[in-house]
Each structure stands twice: as C-alpha cells, then as structure tokens.
Amino acid sequence: MSKDNHIIITDKNRCSGCAACMSACPKKCISMQEDEEGFLYPHVDENTCISCSKCVTVCPYTKSEFTNKLEKEELAICYAAYNKNEEIRYQSSSGGMFRAFSDYIIAEGGVVFGAKFDKDFTVEHAYTETMEGLVDFMGSKYMQSRMGNSFTTVKSFLDKGRKVLFTGCGCQIAGLKRYLKKDYANLFCIDLICHGVDSPRIWLDYLHYLMPNETIKQINFRDKITGQDNSSICIKSCNSLFCEKKKNNIYFRNWRYGLFVRPSCEICPFKADNRVSDITIADCWGFQKMAPEMYDDNGLSSVIVHTAKGMAIFEAVQSQITYKKSSLDDVKAYNADYIRSSPFNYKKRAAFWRDYHKQTMPFGKLLKKHLEYSHRQRIAKFIKKITHKCWAFLRR
C-alpha cells in the first residue's frame, strides 16, 4: 500500500481508517478524506510530502505480528461480569464493564479515550479526565469514529507518566500501537467484539429521513426498556421520540448484512486470536450456559483478558463487579463476531450503493428495497400477504 515511499490506498479492504499514517506524518501532509461511501481514507499532499515512509511504517496492514501476541496467548482468560452499580449497568449497552475499568483509571489520576457523539451525532474519539466525562463514552455507537489527533494526544499523556485507557475497535488499537512503536507500561487498551463499522454518511441520511428538520437531542442505540436481549434504538428530538426494537429496525437490519459496512471489516485481521488489546469486552450472549444465575436482562458482559496488564486492571475492579469465570470456547460459540468478520454479499452491497448514488428514490424506500429477510421472516411475510389477499377476496 505504498507508492514513492508514502501511503496510497489501492485496496480498500486493507485500510481501516485508523489514521495512524496521518498522526505519524512529520510534515502534516496527510489528511483523512471521505470517499463516495462516506468512509475516511488517507490523502497525501504530494507537494509537501518528503517521502520519509513513516506513514507506511506505522500502517497496521504492513505487519501482522504485535508485541503482546505471546503474552496474550498465555492468558485469554474469560469472565461473565457486570457492574454492581445498577444505574450504570442499566445505562450501559451490556453489563457496564467499560465504566468499571474507566472509573478505576480516572481514580488513579489517569485519562480515558473513547468514542462519543459530536454535535451532529456522528462519532469522534475524544478523551476525559473526569468521571462525569465518561458518560459520553457509554453505550454502543455503530458508525466509524473519527480519530482526529487522538494518537498524538495519547502519546503526550503517556510520556508525562499518566495512565491511559484507550478503548476502541481492534483496528484502532492496532493503529495506535504501531504509531507508538513501543510498549508503555501505563497504557491499557480495551477493544470490542465488533460486527463492523457502518458509514457515517448513511447514518446521517437515516437521521434526516427519520426526523427531517428536527433538532436531535439524544440517541440510545441499545435502550434496555425491554431488556438487553430485546433492546431498542431510541432517538429523541425537541418535539418527538422514536423508539423501535433493533430487530425490526430497517437501518440495523441492513447494517447487519453489511450493506453499508466499511470494506475492510469484511476481512478484518484483528479478530479471533489476533487481538492486540489487553482486554476485550462484549455482550455475554452465551449467558444461558456461562452464567444463567447472573442474568436478569439488565445487562451482562463477556470479558476476555489477554495480557498481564489486562489482568491487573481486572483484579483492581473486582470489588466493583459481580463476575464468574467462563471459557473462550463458549464466547466463540455464542458470539460469532469474535471470530469472523461482517458477512458481505458483494452483489447486494454493490446494488445498494448503485441505487444510493443514483438518487432516484427516497432514502426510506432505498432501505426497504434492499432489506434482508431471514427464512422465518420470509415465511411470515408470505403468510401475511396470502391472508390479506384471502380477506380481500372474502369481502367482495
């Protein structure tokens, strides 16, 4: 992915948009620019580039081995866990384990980096040094976050001796570690079991379709009013409230099948046992086997500890959580996203984007046209159609 000693993207499957290249450039001649699908890719200003190759060197896709691999393989210890603070647990997407770890880092005088909504309700990476600031990082955000200057800011805090907790997708942590070039004892990294990041452009189009000409005030992708297993997307504006179960929502159903997921997510090299974090957190979908006595639909997390540093912070928060040891095999069995990438149907994905760029139909109609149905949903839809036809015939 290099040309004339600088980064150039020839295969979008091999760029996660982590922005390590931009952060490493000594001449600041790399910017992250949107492509036709709304994803960010590096663009090099040829007039100021000095061909130092630093951008190529830090790219995670130019190297597959990472410093914590051997240490990680020695551990991979798994737990089912949740935060004892019931308010935090309920407000979290899963069991509130992000808050348990981040509260500890803040209490130690450290800094926490995470993803938050900006004023337009797209997602950016930012940091906080306060407990209050952690609220913005809580909850799932499904579109890709803009990294901005996060990597350089992380390094600045680390060099000052501050403890830093960096949370993000595996590709973002891989980019950070390549940028830093060395292991820091005061850096702790937590990644997620990720299905794939979706297009910020499609997300904004969906918001405008759903609530045209309204000012959005709050978004919760995983509202637990009907429980963790059956969560809803809730969007609140100044004048209205939209809530719908995720399993019925046309935006999430299209996202689930990869129609507007970033191309690199389809063959993500940072999944399964290639994780470069200290800890991985996710929904505990295997609670029926792993910890049935702990589950009450208020939220339960899977925690996979990969390194000695990860075990150190897990042990540090044990008084704040309820936990039970589980197994990595169970995590893999019940959460396929730990192992594999987002399933892509290239033909359907291409058809979606072709229709999108034609701009010949309303956005809502576009989503409905390309909606995927499960086998059970297709049968139910067929029965409903036949029932309506029979009822119409009998009413003649």
N, C-alpha and C positions, 0 to 999 in steps of 0.2 A: 504493500500500500504506500509505496514511496516513489517519488519521481524527482530527479535532480536534488536528492537529499532533503526533500520535505514531504510532508504528508499529503496524500491525494487519495480520494475515495473512488476506487474503481469497482468495488463490490460492496453494496450497502449491507450485505449480510455480515460484513466484517467491520462494522463501525457502530458502536452502541451510543455514541453521542456523549461520552463521559467528560469530554473537554480537557482531558489530561494534556493533549497536544497544545491547546490554547494556553493553558496555565504554564507550560514549560517554555514557551517561546520567549527568548530574551529580547526580541525586538517588538513584541506585541503585534505581530503582523498576521496573526490567525484570529479569525472571528467565527462564531458559530452562527450559521445562517439556515433558515428554513428551506426545505425542498418543497416540491409540489404536493407532498402529503402532510406537511406541517411538522416534520421531524428536523432536528438540528444536525448539521454536518459541518466539519471544519472547512473554512475557505481561507486560502493563503494569498496575501498581497505580494505578488511576485516582485514588486518594485522595492519592497523593504526587506524581503527575505534574504538572509545571508548564508543559506544552505548549511546550517550548523548540524542538522539532523536530530536535534534534541526532540523535536515533535515525533519523529519516527521511533526514537529510542524508548519513549515513555508509553507508546501505544500498547494497550494490553493484548492486542491481537498479533503482536510481533513476538510474543513469548507466552508459553503455556505453563511454565513452572513458576511457582511462587514460594516465598520464603517460609510460609507456615505449613507447607504441604506435609512434611514428615511428622511434625508435631501434631497436626490435625488428625492424621491417620491413627495416631496413638490414642486419641480420645474418642471423639464422636459419641459422647455420652448424651442421652436423650431424657427429657422430662416432660411430663404434662404438668402445667402450672398455671396459677392465676394470682393476681394481686389481691391481698387481703382488704384493701380499701375498696369497698363495694361501689362507691361513686365513680372512682377511677376505672374500675373494672367495667362498669356498665357503659361508660362513655368511650371505652376503647373498642376497637374492632374485634378483638379476641379476648384475651384474659388480662390485659393491662400490664404485660411484662415489659414493654418498652418503657413505661413510666417507672417501673421498679428499678431498672438499670439506670435510666437517666436521672432519676431522683438521687441515686447514690452518687453519680458523677458530680452533679451540682453541689451536693452536700460536701463533697471533697474539694470544693473550690474549682471544679472543672468547667468545661464547656461542652455543650451538646449540639451537634449538627443534625438537621433533619429536613424533611420536606413539608412545606406549608403552602397554603393558598395565598396568592397575591391579591391585589385589589380587584383584579379582573377574573379571579377564580381560575386562573391557570396555576401551575405549581412551580415553585422555585425552592432551591436549597438555601438554607439560612442557618444561623446559629443563635443560641441563647445562653446566658449565664445565670438565668433565674428560673425558679420553679414555675412562676407564672407564665414564662415564655414557652414552657414545654407543651402547654395546651394546644398551641398552633400546630405542633408536630403530631399530635394524636390523631388516630383514625386513618383509614386507608385512603389513598389518593391514586387513582388508576392511570392517570396520564403521566407522561415523562416529565420530570422536573428539570428546570434549567439550573446548571451548576454554578454559573457565574464565576466569581472569584473564590469559591469555597475551598478549593485545594490550596491556594496560596495562603488563605486565612488559617486553615488547619495547620499548615507548616509553621506559621508565625506563632500560634499558641503553643505548639509542641516545643519549638525552640526556646520558648520562655519558661518551659518546665511545667506548663499547665496540663492536667489530664484532659484528654479529648475523647468523647464518644461520638463516632461518626456512624450514622445509620443511613442505609440506602439499599439500592439493588446491588446484586453481586458485581455487575459490570462497573458500577460507580466505585465500589470499594477496590476493585482491581485497578481501575484508573488512578485512584488516589495512591495506592501502594507503589505503582510504577512511577508516579510523579515524585513521591518522597524518596525513592531509591534506597531507603534503608528502613530497618525496623525500629520503631520507637517504643520504649517500654511504657510510655504514658499515653499511647494511642490504643483505643479499644474500638473494634469495628463490629457492627451488627447488621446482617443482611436479612432479607425476607425470602420466603418461598414465593417466587414471582411467576405469574402466568404470562407476563409480557406487558410492556407499557403501550398505551394507546396514543393516538395522535392528538396533541393539544388543539389542533385546528378542528378536528371532528368534534371534540368535546365542546368547544365554544359554539360551534354550529348547533349542537344539540341544545345547549342552554338557550340560545336565541330562538330556536324552534319551540322549545317548551314554554319559555316565558318571554315572549317578544316585548320589547320596550319596557321591561321591568328591571328594577334595581335588586339584584340578588343580595341577600343579607347573610345567608348561612347555607352550607351544604354538608350533608352527612351521607356518605356512601354506604354506611353499614349501621343504620339505625336498628337498635335491638328491641324495639317496642313489641315485636313478635318473636323475639329470641335470636340468638346467634345463628341458629340453623336456618332461619327463615327471615333474614334481615331485609330491610327496605332501603331504597335510596330516597332521601328526603331533601327537598330544595325549598328554601323559604325566601320569599321576596318581601318587599314592603307591603304588598297587597294580597298575597296569596301563599298557599302552602301546597306543594306537590309531594305526595308520598306514594311509592309503589314498590311492591316486593321485587327484589332484584331478578328473581327467576322469571318474572313476567315483563320486565322492562326491555323495550326494543333496543336501547343503547347497549345494555350489558349483554344481551343475547347475541348481538352482532359482534361485540368485542370478544366474547368468549370463544368465538370461532375464528378469530384472528383477522377479520376483515380490515381493521384499521390499527393493527398492532405493528410496532416497528419491525422492519425486515430482519434485523439481527437477532431478535428474540426467538425466531423460529429455529435457529441452530445455536442457541446460547451455550458458550463453552464454560460458563461459570456455575452450572447446575451440578446436581448429583454430588459426587465426591470431589469435585474440582473447586469447591467453595474456598474463598480466600479470607473469610471473616473469622472472628473469634467465636461468634455465636450466631446461629440462625434462629429466627422466631417466625411463627406462622399459626394459623388456625389448627386446633387439635381435632381434625376430622375423625380420627380413629378413637375417639373417647369411649365408644362402646366396649372396646377391648382394652385400651390402655388405662383408662381411669373412669369407669362408669360411676363410681361412687362420688367423684368430684364434679360431675357435670350437672348443672341446673339451668342451662340455657342462658345464663348471664355472661358467659364467655370463658373459654378455656384455650390456652396456648400450648403449642409444642415448642420446646426449647432444645436446640441441638448445640451442645458445647463442643467446639473444635480444638481449642488451644488451652494451654495452661493459663493464659491471661483471661480467657473466657471463663474458665472455672473459678478463677479468683474473684471476678465480679459476681458470678452466680452465687458463690458462697457468701459474699458480702451482703446480698439482699435476701438471704434465706429467712430471716426473721420477718420480712415484709410480705412473704408469699406463702401459698399452700402449694405443695409440689409432690410428685410421685415419679419415680424412675420408670422409664419406658424403654423402647428399643428403636434403633434406627430402621430396622426391618418393618416395624409397624408404621412408622412415619412414611416410609416409601410406599407401603401397601395402600395406605388411606389417602395420601396426598401425592398424586402422580406428578404434580408440578415440581416436586423436589427433584425429580429425575429427568423428566423430558421437557422439551420446550413447548411453546404455544403451538397447537396444531394449525397448520396452514393448508387451505385449499387454494392453490395459486390461481386456478381458473376463476373461482368465485371472487377472490380478492381483487384480481385484475378487472373483473366485471364491475365490482363495486366502485373502484376508483375511476374507471372509464365513465360510468354514469355520473359520478360525482363531478368530474371535470367538464362534462357536457353541460351541466347546469340546466337541464331541460325538465326537471321535476322538483317539486318541493322536497325539502330535506326529510321530513317525516315520511313521505311516500318512498323516498330512496331507501331509508332504513327498513321499512316494511317489505319492500320488494326483495331485498337481499337477506331477509330474516331466515335463519336456520331453524328447523323444527326437529325435535327428537322423534324417534319412532312412535312413542306413546302420544306425543303432541299431534303428529300427523293423523293417527287413528282417531283421536278426539276431535280434530278439526273436520275429518271426513264424516264422522257420525253427526256432528253438529250441522254440517251442510246438508246431509240427507234428511235429518229431522226437520230442518227449515223447509226443505222442498216438499216433504210429505205434509207438513202442516199447511203450507200454502195451497197444495192440491186439495186437501180436505175442506178448506174454507171456500172453495169455489161454489 
